[in-house]
C-alpha cells in the first residue's frame, strides 16, 4: 500500500511539474514576443484591421472627355485624408490630376475626364491604402 501511495504522489508531482513547466514556456514565449516588439509594447489579443478603400465607377464605358465619377468607402482612414486617383500607364500607377478628401462618413466622391481611347484602369490611393482597379472603356 505504501509503494502505491508513493507512486501516486510521484505521478501527481510529475504532472504538476509538467503543468508548471508548460505554463512557464507559454509565459516565456509571450515575454519574448513582447521583447521583440519593443520595450513599450503590450501583448494584445485583438488585432486592428488594416485600412481599406473601395472604388466604384458610375460608367463602364464613356466617350472621350466625358465625366466619369468614382465613389467609395473607407475603413480605418481618418476624415479629411487626401484621396488620389491613379491610372495604370505602361504597367505603372501614375497620379491622375484628380483628388478629393474622405468625408466624416468615411466615403469619398471624385470624377475624372480622360481622352485616352481604350481601356483605362483607375484606382484610388491614400497614404495607408490602395483600392482595387476599376476599368473604364473610353471611346471616340
C-alpha positions as CSV (number, residue, x, y, z in Angstrom):
1,X,0.0,0.0,0.0
2,X,2.9,2.3,0.8
3,X,4.5,1.8,-2.6
4,X,1.2,2.6,-4.3
5,X,0.8,5.9,-2.4
6,X,4.4,6.9,-3.2
7,X,3.7,6.1,-6.9
8,X,0.6,8.2,-6.9
9,X,2.4,11.1,-5.1
10,X,5.3,11.0,-7.6
11,X,2.9,10.8,-10.6
12,X,1.0,13.8,-9.2
13,X,4.3,15.7,-8.6
14,X,5.5,14.9,-12.2
15,X,2.2,16.0,-13.6
16,X,2.2,19.2,-11.6
17,X,5.8,19.9,-12.7
18,X,4.9,19.4,-16.3
19,X,1.9,21.8,-15.9
20,X,4.1,24.4,-14.3
21,X,6.8,24.0,-16.9
22,X,4.2,24.3,-19.7
23,X,2.9,27.5,-18.2
24,X,6.5,28.8,-17.9
25,X,7.2,28.0,-21.6
26,X,4.0,29.8,-22.6
27,X,4.8,32.8,-20.4
28,X,8.3,33.0,-21.7
29,X,7.0,32.9,-25.3
30,X,4.7,35.8,-24.7
31,X,7.5,37.7,-22.9
32,X,9.8,37.0,-25.9
33,X,7.3,38.3,-28.3
34,X,6.8,41.4,-26.3
35,X,10.5,42.0,-26.1
36,X,10.8,41.7,-29.9
37,X,8.0,44.3,-30.3
38,X,9.8,46.8,-28.2
39,X,10.0,47.9,-24.6
40,X,6.7,49.7,-24.5
41,X,4.8,47.1,-26.5
42,X,1.8,45.4,-24.8
43,X,0.6,42.0,-25.7
44,X,-3.0,42.3,-27.0
45,X,-5.4,39.6,-28.1
46,X,-7.2,42.0,-30.6
47,X,-5.6,42.9,-33.9
48,X,-6.5,46.2,-35.6
49,X,-7.9,45.8,-39.1
50,X,-5.8,47.2,-41.9
51,X,-7.1,50.4,-43.5
52,X,-9.1,49.8,-46.7
53,X,-10.6,51.9,-49.6
54,X,-13.0,50.7,-52.2
55,X,-13.8,52.2,-55.7
56,X,-16.9,52.1,-57.9
57,X,-17.3,53.7,-61.3
58,X,-20.7,55.1,-62.5
59,X,-19.8,54.1,-66.1
60,X,-18.1,51.1,-67.6
61,X,-17.9,52.9,-71.0
62,X,-17.6,56.6,-71.6
63,X,-17.0,58.9,-74.6
64,X,-13.6,60.7,-74.7
65,X,-13.5,63.6,-72.2
66,X,-16.9,62.7,-70.6
67,X,-17.0,62.9,-66.8
68,X,-16.7,59.6,-65.0
69,X,-17.5,59.5,-61.3
70,X,-15.8,57.3,-58.8
71,X,-17.2,56.7,-55.3
72,X,-16.2,54.5,-52.5
73,X,-16.0,53.7,-48.8
74,X,-13.1,53.6,-46.4
75,X,-12.3,51.9,-43.2
76,X,-9.5,52.9,-40.8
77,X,-8.8,56.1,-42.7
78,X,-9.5,59.5,-41.0
79,X,-11.8,62.1,-42.3
80,X,-10.2,64.8,-44.4
81,X,-7.5,62.4,-45.6
82,X,-6.5,63.0,-49.2
83,X,-7.6,60.5,-51.8
84,X,-5.5,60.5,-55.0
85,X,-6.8,59.0,-58.3
86,X,-4.2,57.0,-60.3
87,X,-4.2,55.5,-63.8
88,X,-2.2,52.5,-65.0
89,X,0.2,53.7,-67.7
90,X,2.7,51.3,-69.2
91,X,2.5,49.0,-66.2
92,X,2.9,51.7,-63.6
93,X,0.4,53.6,-61.5
94,X,0.7,57.3,-62.2
95,X,-1.1,60.1,-60.3
96,X,-4.0,61.4,-62.3
97,X,-5.0,65.1,-61.8
98,X,-7.9,64.3,-59.6
99,X,-8.0,64.3,-55.8
100,X,-10.6,64.6,-53.0
101,X,-10.9,64.0,-49.3
102,X,-12.5,61.4,-47.1
103,X,-15.8,62.6,-45.6
104,X,-16.8,62.3,-42.0
105,X,-19.0,59.4,-43.1
106,X,-15.8,57.5,-44.3
107,X,-16.8,57.9,-48.0
108,X,-15.4,59.9,-51.0
109,X,-16.5,61.0,-54.4
110,X,-14.4,62.2,-57.3
111,X,-14.6,62.5,-61.1
112,X,-12.2,62.3,-64.0
113,X,-12.1,63.0,-67.7
114,X,-9.9,61.0,-70.0
115,X,-9.1,61.5,-73.7
116,X,-7.1,58.3,-73.9
117,X,-9.2,55.9,-76.1
118,X,-9.3,52.3,-75.0
119,X,-9.5,50.6,-71.6
120,X,-8.3,52.9,-68.8
121,X,-7.6,51.3,-65.4
122,X,-8.1,53.6,-62.4
123,X,-7.6,53.2,-58.7
124,X,-7.6,55.5,-55.7
125,X,-4.9,55.6,-53.0
126,X,-4.3,57.2,-49.7
127,X,-1.1,57.1,-47.6
128,X,-2.4,54.0,-45.9
129,X,-4.3,52.0,-48.6
130,X,-4.9,51.5,-52.3
131,X,-8.2,50.3,-53.9
132,X,-8.6,47.6,-56.4
133,X,-8.5,48.7,-60.0
134,X,-11.7,49.7,-62.0
135,X,-11.8,49.7,-65.8
136,X,-13.4,52.3,-68.0
137,X,-13.6,51.8,-71.7
138,X,-13.1,55.3,-73.3
139,X,-14.5,55.6,-76.9
140,X,-14.2,58.3,-79.5
